[in-house]
Amino acid sequence: MHKHKPIYLILEDGTKFTGTSFGYDAPASGEVVFNTAMVGYPESLTDPSYLGQILVTTYPLIGNYGVPEDSVKNNLSLFFESDKIQVSGLVVSDYSDEHSHWNSKQSLHSWLTEYKIPAIQGVDTRELTKILREKGAMKGKISTDANDNSELYDPSTENQVAKASCKEVINYGDSGDIHIVLIDCGVKHNIIRCLLKRNTKVTMVPWDYDFSTVNYDGLFISNGPGDPNHCGITIERLKQALNNDKPIFGICMGNQLLSMAAGANTYKLKYGHRSHNQPVRIVGTNKCLITAQNHGYAVDASGLGNDWEEFFVNMNDGSNEGIRHKTKPFFSAQFHPEAASGATDADFLFDDFVKMVRNKL
């Protein structure tokens, strides 16, 4: 789409927003979700948890600091959360044509064009967010045709984890003193960075890989997009892993899959948790963490087996934010302790996991 060309965001209930285009010249369809962060659009756009979704940024000014160069260290991007843009489309209130930052390589418009992602600006994102909060998650499309009646794409009908996961085994680090197997459900690169800086060796395997064939010291289950019910084979493998005492740590999708292996079910949230300031309480204490989150599904902890308990609870809506085993070194967090979008309250969870692993050697 040529910049500033008229374009429309159309929701499944018929609500229509008019704006102007930037980014790639193509339509897009998917689940429309909003993020309340003030900064971090390069990280958000490359987060695999947004696969199949059209992202709405509620902060008014987007693009003013451009996009950094895609530098790589230890086979990981230095500034992004994956190797490409993951969202299907982008919706902003005000796009800045001019960008200025010491680390900026290109504009957001050129970056979106490179990865063939359409975007719309000039939308009242506050009004759009109110609609999504009141009516709940909705499918939508970005189109140049105000009367576009094409079918909307529903990402929940497909296994998004299989799309986001690696296709082969990948090793990171070679000098660590403990070996972590990471089940890649759509992992953010900063999770791997957090593990590596704690002197670990990481073997990343596809979502459906039989990790029991690997001699590991600890098991990590990553974040990822979509409905966890598509990951039945991963859940079955996790059930087997629960029969031994090797430590397990899951984040986001990892919390959901571990919980399902422990007997719980999941449900779709009305509009998801996608922000950088969610208050989460450690169960049994009055300690509260400020967390970053990105998920559309949550765990119904009432189905957990007797050997399990809730670890964290969301202070806004009471939803589950993590579980832990009462006697074994298994635990999870629904939020993102690796995030550095502001507070890093929960970074200690990586230390706890690594300590558990070393104590079992």
C-alpha positions in Angstrom: 0.0 0.0 0.0 1.3 3.4 -0.9 1.8 5.5 2.2 -1.2 7.6 3.2 -3.6 5.8 0.8 -7.1 5.4 2.3 -7.5 2.1 4.1 -9.9 0.4 6.5 -9.9 -1.8 9.6 -13.1 -3.9 9.6 -14.2 -5.9 12.6 -16.3 -9.1 12.5 -19.3 -7.2 14.0 -19.2 -4.8 11.1 -17.5 -1.9 13.0 -15.3 0.0 10.6 -12.4 2.4 11.2 -11.0 4.5 8.4 -7.3 5.5 8.2 -4.4 5.8 5.9 -1.9 3.1 5.0 1.8 2.5 5.5 3.8 -0.7 5.3 3.2 -3.3 2.6 0.6 -3.2 -0.1 -1.6 -6.2 0.8 -4.7 -7.0 2.9 -4.5 -8.8 6.2 -6.9 -10.8 8.4 -6.7 -12.3 11.9 -7.6 -11.8 15.5 -7.5 -8.1 16.5 -5.7 -7.6 19.8 -4.4 -4.6 21.7 -1.1 -3.9 23.6 -0.9 -1.1 26.1 2.9 -0.6 26.0 4.4 2.8 25.5 7.5 1.6 23.8 8.9 -1.6 22.4 7.2 -2.0 19.0 10.2 -3.8 17.4 10.1 -6.4 20.2 6.3 -6.7 20.1 6.1 -7.1 16.3 8.7 -9.9 16.4 7.1 -11.8 19.3 5.9 -15.2 18.0 3.0 -15.1 20.5 1.4 -12.5 18.1 1.3 -15.0 15.2 -2.0 -14.8 13.3 -3.0 -11.5 15.0 -3.5 -7.9 14.0 -1.8 -5.8 16.7 -3.3 -2.5 17.9 -0.8 -0.3 19.8 -2.7 1.9 22.3 0.2 4.4 22.7 -0.4 7.3 20.3 3.0 7.8 18.7 4.6 4.9 16.9 7.7 4.9 14.6 9.5 7.9 16.1 12.6 5.9 17.0 12.7 3.7 13.9 13.9 0.1 13.8 17.4 -1.1 14.8 19.7 -3.1 12.7 19.1 -6.9 12.9 22.4 -7.8 14.5 23.1 -11.3 15.7 25.1 -12.7 18.6 25.3 -16.3 19.6 22.8 -17.1 16.8 20.3 -14.8 18.5 19.0 -11.4 17.4 20.4 -8.6 19.6 17.3 -6.4 19.4 14.3 -8.5 18.3 12.4 -11.4 19.8 12.7 -13.6 16.7 14.1 -13.6 13.2 11.1 -11.9 11.5 8.0 -9.8 12.1 5.3 -12.2 13.4 2.1 -10.1 13.4 -0.3 -10.2 10.4 -0.9 -6.4 10.5 -0.4 -3.3 12.6 -2.9 -0.6 13.7 -1.7 2.7 15.2 -3.1 6.1 16.1 -0.3 8.2 14.9 2.7 7.0 12.7 5.8 9.1 12.7 7.3 9.5 9.3 10.4 10.9 10.8 12.5 8.7 13.1 15.6 9.5 15.2 17.6 7.2 17.4 21.3 6.4 17.8 20.5 2.8 17.0 18.0 3.3 14.2 18.7 1.7 10.8 15.4 2.2 9.0 11.9 3.4 9.3 9.1 1.3 10.6 7.4 1.7 7.2 10.3 0.2 5.3 10.7 -2.6 7.8 7.1 -3.6 7.5 7.4 -3.4 3.7 10.4 -5.7 3.8 8.4 -8.3 5.7 5.2 -7.7 3.7 3.1 -6.6 6.7 0.4 -4.0 6.1 -0.4 -1.2 8.6 -3.0 1.5 9.1 -2.6 4.8 10.9 -5.1 7.5 11.9 -7.3 5.1 13.9 -8.8 6.1 17.2 -7.1 3.2 19.1 -8.7 4.3 22.4 -12.1 3.7 20.9 -11.0 0.5 19.3 -9.6 -0.8 22.5 -12.8 0.0 24.4 -14.8 -2.0 21.8 -12.4 -5.0 22.2 -12.7 -4.8 26.0 -16.4 -4.6 26.0 -17.3 -7.1 23.3 -14.2 -9.3 23.6 -11.7 -10.7 21.2 -12.8 -10.3 17.6 -11.5 -11.2 14.2 -10.9 -8.4 11.7 -9.2 -7.3 8.5 -7.2 -4.5 7.0 -8.4 -3.7 3.5 -8.5 -1.0 0.9 -12.1 -1.9 0.1 -14.6 -0.4 2.6 -17.1 -3.0 1.6 -14.8 -6.0 1.7 -16.9 -9.1 2.6 -14.1 -11.7 2.3 -13.9 -14.4 5.0 -12.1 -13.5 8.2 -9.2 -15.7 9.3 -9.5 -17.3 12.8 -6.0 -18.3 14.1 -7.5 -20.4 16.8 -8.6 -23.0 14.2 -5.0 -23.9 13.3 -2.0 -25.0 15.3 -0.1 -21.7 15.5 2.6 -23.3 17.8 3.5 -25.7 14.9 4.0 -22.7 12.7 6.1 -20.7 15.2 8.3 -23.6 16.4 11.7 -24.4 15.0 11.8 -27.3 12.5 15.0 -28.9 13.8 17.2 -29.2 16.9 19.3 -26.1 17.6 22.1 -25.8 20.2 23.0 -22.6 22.0 26.1 -22.1 24.1 28.8 -24.7 24.6 30.5 -23.8 27.9 27.6 -24.1 30.3 27.8 -26.5 33.2 24.1 -27.6 33.0 22.1 -28.8 30.0 18.6 -27.4 29.4 16.2 -28.7 26.8 13.9 -26.0 25.6 10.7 -27.0 24.0 10.1 -24.3 21.3 6.5 -23.4 21.1 7.4 -20.0 19.7 10.1 -18.8 22.0 11.2 -15.2 22.5 14.9 -14.8 22.0 15.3 -13.0 25.4 14.3 -16.3 27.1 17.2 -18.0 25.6 19.5 -15.1 26.5 18.4 -15.3 30.1 19.2 -19.0 30.2 22.6 -18.6 28.5 23.8 -15.8 30.8 23.3 -18.2 33.7 26.0 -20.5 32.4 23.8 -23.1 30.7 23.9 -25.0 27.5 20.5 -24.9 25.7 19.2 -27.5 23.2 16.1 -26.1 21.5 13.8 -28.7 20.1 10.5 -28.5 18.0 7.2 -28.5 19.9 6.4 -32.1 19.1 10.0 -33.5 19.6 10.5 -36.6 21.8 12.8 -34.9 24.2 13.0 -38.0 26.4 15.7 -39.2 23.9 18.0 -36.3 25.1 20.1 -36.5 28.2 19.2 -33.2 29.9 19.4 -31.7 33.4 16.4 -29.4 33.2 13.4 -28.9 30.9 12.0 -25.5 29.8 8.7 -24.9 28.0 8.5 -21.7 26.1 5.8 -19.2 25.2 3.9 -19.5 22.0 0.8 -18.4 20.0 -2.7 -19.7 19.8 -4.8 -22.3 21.5 -2.8 -24.8 23.7 -5.4 -27.5 22.9 -3.7 -28.1 19.6 -0.6 -29.3 21.4 -1.8 -32.7 22.6 1.4 -34.5 21.7 3.5 -32.0 23.8 1.1 -32.4 26.8 1.5 -36.2 26.6 5.3 -36.0 26.5 5.1 -33.6 29.5 3.0 -36.1 31.5 5.9 -38.6 31.1 8.4 -36.0 32.2 6.5 -35.4 35.4 7.3 -39.0 36.4 10.9 -38.1 37.1 12.5 -35.4 39.3 14.3 -33.3 36.7 13.3 -29.6 37.1 10.7 -28.1 34.8 10.0 -24.4 34.1 7.3 -23.1 31.8 6.5 -19.6 30.6 3.2 -18.4 29.1 2.2 -21.2 26.7 4.6 -23.3 28.9 2.3 -22.6 31.9 -0.7 -23.7 30.0 0.9 -26.9 28.7 2.4 -27.8 32.1 -1.0 -27.2 33.7 -2.8 -29.4 31.2 -0.3 -32.1 31.8 -1.1 -31.7 35.5 -4.8 -32.2 34.9 -6.1 -28.6 34.4 -8.0 -27.1 31.5 -7.6 -23.8 29.7 -10.1 -21.2 28.5 -10.0 -18.2 26.2 -9.9 -14.8 27.9 -12.3 -12.2 26.9 -9.7 -10.0 25.4 -6.3 -11.3 26.6 -3.6 -9.9 28.8 -1.2 -7.9 26.6 0.5 -5.2 28.6 3.7 -4.3 30.6 2.1 -3.5 34.0 0.0 -6.5 35.1 0.1 -6.9 39.0 0.6 -10.5 40.0 0.6 -11.8 43.6 2.7 -14.8 44.8 0.1 -17.1 46.4 0.4 -17.4 50.2 2.2 -14.0 50.5 1.4 -10.3 50.2 4.2 -9.9 47.7 3.2 -8.5 44.3 5.2 -8.5 41.1 4.7 -6.0 38.2 4.8 -8.2 35.0 4.7 -8.1 31.2 2.2 -10.4 29.6 1.0 -11.6 26.1 -1.5 -14.3 26.1 -5.1 -14.9 25.0 -5.8 -18.1 27.0 -5.6 -18.8 30.7 -5.5 -21.9 33.0 -8.5 -23.0 35.1 -6.5 -24.1 38.1 -9.5 -25.8 39.7 -8.6 -28.9 37.7 -5.1 -29.3 39.0 -4.2 -32.6 40.7 -3.7 -32.7 44.5 0.0 -32.6 44.2 -0.2 -29.1 42.6 -1.0 -25.6 43.7 -1.3 -22.1 42.2 1.9 -20.2 42.3 0.8 -16.7 41.1 -2.6 -15.0 40.7 -3.5 -11.9 38.7 -4.6 -9.1 40.9 -6.8 -7.5 38.3 -9.1 -10.4 37.4 -8.0 -13.3 39.7 -6.9 -15.5 36.8 -4.1 -18.0 37.2 -0.6 -16.7 36.6 1.4 -19.9 37.3 1.5 -23.2 39.1 4.0 -25.3 41.1 4.3 -28.8 42.4 4.1 -29.2 46.1 7.1 -31.6 46.4 8.9 -31.7 43.0 10.9 -29.0 41.2 8.2 -28.2 38.7 6.8 -24.6 38.3 5.5 -22.1 35.7 4.6 -18.5 35.1 1.9 -17.2 32.8 3.7 -13.8 32.5 7.1 -13.1 31.0 9.9 -12.8 33.6 12.4 -12.3 30.8 10.8 -9.1 29.7 12.6 -5.8 30.3 9.9 -3.4 29.2 10.0 -1.7 32.6 10.1 -3.5 35.9 12.1 -6.7 36.0 10.5 -8.0 39.2 10.3 -11.6 38.1 13.8 -12.1 36.7 14.6 -14.2 39.8 12.6 -17.1 38.5 15.4 -17.9 36.1 17.8 -18.0 39.0 15.4 -20.3 40.9 15.1 -22.7 38.0 18.9 -22.8 37.4 19.5 -23.4 41.1 17.0 -26.2 41.2 18.8 -27.8 38.2 22.2 -27.6 39.9 20.9 -28.9 43.1 19.7 -32.1 41.3 23.1 -32.8 39.7 
